[in-house]
Amino acid sequence: MTDTGMGTTRIRMDNTDSLHLMQHATARPCVPSSPAAQRIGAVWDIFATTDTPVLRRFLRKTQRAAKADPVREEKRYLDNAMMRRLFEEEGLVSWRVVQRPGDAVIVPAGCAYQVS
């Protein structure tokens, strides 16, 4: 997760269960220096299916999202400050998964997620 508001995968949701296997990773020199950025891999934020209505409401309120589904639009990424605000205002937290080469991440159908 970065403070830049940019991840490799913006908030989205799949209709089926998905398996994501990381076979290789390289350091990116443009990533800001932080403990998470110094390790090679990916950071996943996965939300429970029951959290989706709250997440949608939060995105519409804070990101000026269109009336369309802000999760399915895949246009937004919640940085650290927005994740903190999501918790403070809505009590919502993600499951945070750190993935390294050789690790697989399974995302259940209907769970919103983002990746950095």
C-alpha positions, 0 to 999 in steps of 0.5 A: 500500500502506498501513500500516493493513491496509486496501486497496481490494481484499483478497487474491483470485484470479480464474479468468480473465485480467483487465484493469483500466483506470483511467480516473480517480482522485481524492485521498482525504483519509483516506489516511495521508501517505506518498510513495505516498499523495501520488500519485493511483492504485493500487498492485497486489501480484500474486503468481505462481501458483506462490506460491499454496500458500506464500501460503495457508500464510502466511495460515493461520499469521498471520491465523488464516484458516479452513480454507477457502481464505484467498485466495478468501475475500477477507477479508485485506489484507497491509499493509507489515509483513505483506508484509515478514514474508512476505518474511522468513519465506517468501522471497515477494515480489509484483510491485508495479505502480503504476497511474495514470489511463490505465494498464491492469493485466493479472492472469493467471488464478490469480495472487493479488493485492491493491490499495490 
